[in-house]
Amino acid sequence: MSHFEHHVFFCCNQRGAGETCCNQHGASELLAYAKDRARALGVNSDRIRLNKAGCLGRCDDGPVIVIYPEAVWYTYVDQQDIDEILSEHLMHGRIVERLRI
């Protein structure tokens, strides 16, 4: 049994110049946004944990997050995508198919 109902890992890996990585697409900033937004929505931090991760090995799909225990992978572009993942997946248990990879 998992300690958290959902554990969300944001790849925030930063590679060298010229190499594709999630952090080049604003991953760290969108993780900070997601944490702030989750608090504003009243998402219980005892139930759901949002974490920064190193390389998750899917740079070509990036930026990426993975949500456990379901092992659902998402890509995202902006705050609206993060809002949709928070609302649909984490609050209502519905996978956001348009962002799933």
C-alpha positions in Angstrom: 0.0 0.0 0.0 1.3 3.4 -1.0 1.8 6.1 1.6 0.1 8.6 -0.7 -3.0 8.1 -2.8 -1.2 9.7 -5.7 2.5 10.5 -6.0 3.3 12.8 -8.9 6.8 13.2 -10.3 7.7 16.1 -12.5 10.9 15.6 -14.5 12.9 18.7 -14.0 16.1 17.4 -15.5 18.5 20.0 -16.9 20.9 18.7 -19.6 23.8 20.5 -21.3 23.4 23.1 -24.0 21.8 21.7 -27.1 20.4 18.6 -25.5 16.7 18.1 -25.1 15.4 18.1 -21.6 12.2 18.7 -19.7 13.5 21.8 -17.8 14.0 23.6 -21.2 10.2 23.5 -21.4 9.5 25.2 -18.1 9.2 22.0 -15.9 10.5 23.6 -12.7 8.2 26.6 -13.1 5.2 24.5 -13.8 5.9 22.2 -10.8 5.9 25.4 -8.6 2.7 26.4 -10.2 1.2 22.9 -9.7 2.0 23.0 -6.0 0.5 26.5 -5.6 -2.6 25.5 -7.6 -3.1 22.3 -5.6 -3.0 24.3 -2.3 -5.5 26.8 -3.7 -7.8 23.9 -4.8 -7.6 22.4 -1.3 -5.8 19.2 -2.5 -4.8 17.4 0.7 -1.0 17.1 0.8 -1.4 14.1 3.1 -3.2 12.4 0.2 -1.3 13.7 -2.9 2.4 14.5 -3.2 4.0 16.5 -6.0 7.7 16.0 -6.3 10.6 17.1 -8.4 12.4 14.3 -10.2 15.6 13.9 -12.1 15.6 12.4 -15.6 12.7 10.1 -16.1 14.1 8.8 -19.4 11.3 10.2 -21.7 13.0 13.4 -22.9 11.6 13.1 -26.4 8.0 13.2 -25.0 8.8 16.1 -22.6 8.1 17.8 -20.5 6.7 14.8 -18.6 5.1 13.8 -15.4 4.2 10.4 -14.1 1.5 9.7 -11.5 1.7 6.6 -9.3 0.3 4.2 -8.3 -1.4 4.1 -11.7 1.9 4.7 -13.6 0.1 7.2 -16.0 2.5 9.4 -18.0 1.6 12.8 -19.2 3.1 15.5 -21.3 2.0 19.1 -20.8 2.5 22.6 -22.4 1.1 25.2 -20.0 -0.8 26.0 -16.8 -4.1 25.0 -18.4 -2.7 21.5 -18.9 -1.5 21.3 -15.3 -5.0 22.5 -14.1 -6.7 19.8 -16.1 -4.4 17.1 -14.7 -5.0 18.3 -11.2 -8.7 18.5 -11.6 -9.4 15.5 -13.7 -6.9 12.9 -12.6 -6.0 13.9 -9.0 -9.3 15.2 -7.8 -11.8 13.1 -9.9 -9.8 10.0 -10.8 -10.3 10.5 -14.6 -7.2 10.1 -16.9 -6.7 13.0 -19.2 -6.3 11.1 -22.5 -5.4 14.0 -24.6 -2.2 14.5 -22.6 -1.4 10.9 -21.9 1.8 9.4 -23.4 
